[in-house]
Each structure stands twice: as structure tokens, then as C-alpha cells.
Amino acid sequence: MEPDHPELSLVRQCELLGLARSSSYYTSVRDDAYNDRLRRLLDEAYTRRPYYGVARMTRRLREQGHAVNPKRVRRLLRELGLVAIYPKPRLSLAGQAPRRFPYLLGGLAIVRPDQVWSTDITYVRLGRGFVYLTAILDWFSRYVVAWEVSLNLETDFCLRALDRALAVKRPEIFNSDQGSQFTSAEFTGRLEAARVSISWDGKGRAYDNIFVERLWRSVKYEEVYLKEYPDVGTAERSLGAYFDFYNHERFHQSLGYATPVQVYCGQVQGVGGRARTPTGLFSGGASPTRQPRALLEPRKETPNNLPRVMKSIA
């Protein structure tokens, strides 16, 4: 519509377009702030109850006083990249990909660093809007090898994280879900060029990538939900500080109260011999022995070939 058109009046323009005249005066009311609030509530609910689907999320928001319908909740969940975790029937086939790769971790004992790396994407809220976060995690030590943030879900930021990780170390197996970023020819091509075995989670399997899901829970509850990021730069700096803390200072019960970098670099006695399975349990059915802090070697400076934190913005 051109209100100031020199020859066609608004009435004539509406007639030509087949529109009611009143529609030419309509101005949409943006509700970005309210949608941001709903996204935050959905993100918090999903972190606590990742098996909630659209119906339950809608009911939860309505009980909190928000008059939302399933269509709006579905759209917001899709924008956040959140999908309910539960076993699903084969109602649809996976997206088109040049090649298919099997899930390689079933029954595999994870017994050493760089045996298996895994990756995923999550949503991080801002004061206005949100960004996406991806990380690459070493399964045995829980060490975050690389991470990146982006304003969109394009493949580029996942490739940057992968390139930075492969420039330092190389895993035997790289596991991911079947998201379009990780099934793209660019992503799988880089792994094959590095001679890394590719493993894809099964469709509808909730626990194939459980360690990265646990990482996201820690990031959300220990960092994101405690702060209010006004912009992307602040979020990036704050996440960088958290991942530095997570790798070098945060004690993990599953690691005998060692830090990820201590286990990754072999600085802890008695931890490296315990074999983990993809379910997070220890092989052989034995409970892990907690290591007193006195048995841990003093923290050393990070080796030169292990970057502490890597960050950039799309």
C-alpha cells in the first residue's frame, strides 16, 4: 500500500488488492516484550520438566495467569528449539541427509578422555531477545572443549566450535543428535576429514546425549537463571567466565569431586580407571569411590594446548 500514491487513492488500491478499506489503517501491535517473558517461562519449565509437550506447557502458562493457546506455545517452543523428551513412535522419518550414521555408544564403556565428544544447542535468554549456545563436551571428564553463541540457528557457529576443538584435540567418536546443523555435509565432512567416527542419536531416544543435557541444566541453574543479560556481549562474557569456572574450579561428584580439567589432563589419582557408560552409570555395577581432596594433585596451569575458553558471536 502506498498512501501517497499520486494516481491511485487508498480506496482504489484496496479494490485492486481485494482488501477491505479498514485493513489499510491497521497497525499491528508488537508484543515482543511479552513473548520474551513467555519464552523465559517456557525455558525454565523445560529445564525442570523436559518431557512437557505443548499441551502441558500451555496448561502450565495458563495456571500462571497467561491467556495463551497451544498455537502460540508451539510457535515459541519452535523458536527456542525445544522439543519434549520422551520415546516416540516412528510417525515420521528423519530429515534428509546425504548419509546416515548409526549410534555407536550403546553399551560402550567410556574409559579415557577424548574417547567420545558430544555436542548440542540450547537457548539462552537476554533482557530483550535471546541467543543460541552450542558446546562440545568430553564425556569422560565433562570438560567443555569449545563453545560458541549465535543470534540464529545457522550451521556456521557449530562449525566454528568444531574447528576450534579439532585444532586442539581429536576424539575417537563424535556424538550428536540429528539436528540439521550436525547432519549437514559441512559438519560431517570436517569430522570425516579428521578421521573421527560419527555417531548420531536415535530418533526419539531421550538419553543418548544425556551428558550434554546435564551440562545445559548446570549452565541454566548456576548461571543463566541467576543473572539478567542486557545484551549479547554481556551474555558472552558471563558465559565465558562460567565455562572457565566449570572446567577449572567446579567440583563434580561423578568425578570424585575433581574438576573436569584435572580429569581431562590426568591430574587426578584413581578417577581415570572408572568406566562410564552412555547412561551415566559406571561399568561393572560398582559405585564410584569418592576421592578426598587431599588425594588430588594440586591444580596446575592449563596446558598450552588446552584453551581455557573460546568465544565469538555470529
Secondary structure as GFF3:
##gff-version 3
##sequence-region A 1 314
A	DSSP	alpha_helix	10	17	.	.	.	ID=ss1
A	DSSP	three_ten_helix	21	25	.	.	.	ID=ss2
A	DSSP	alpha_helix	32	48	.	.	.	ID=ss3
A	DSSP	alpha_helix	54	63	.	.	.	ID=ss4
A	DSSP	alpha_helix	70	80	.	.	.	ID=ss5
A	DSSP	beta_strand	116	125	.	.	.	ID=ss6
A	DSSP	beta_strand	130	138	.	.	.	ID=ss7
A	DSSP	beta_strand	144	150	.	.	.	ID=ss8
A	DSSP	alpha_helix	156	166	.	.	.	ID=ss9
A	DSSP	beta_strand	173	176	.	.	.	ID=ss10
A	DSSP	alpha_helix	180	183	.	.	.	ID=ss11
A	DSSP	alpha_helix	185	193	.	.	.	ID=ss12
A	DSSP	beta_strand	197	200	.	.	.	ID=ss13
A	DSSP	alpha_helix	210	222	.	.	.	ID=ss14
A	DSSP	three_ten_helix	224	226	.	.	.	ID=ss15
A	DSSP	alpha_helix	232	248	.	.	.	ID=ss16
A	DSSP	three_ten_helix	253	255	.	.	.	ID=ss17
A	DSSP	alpha_helix	260	264	.	.	.	ID=ss18
A	DSSP	three_ten_helix	283	285	.	.	.	ID=ss19
A	DSSP	three_ten_helix	293	295	.	.	.	ID=ss20
###
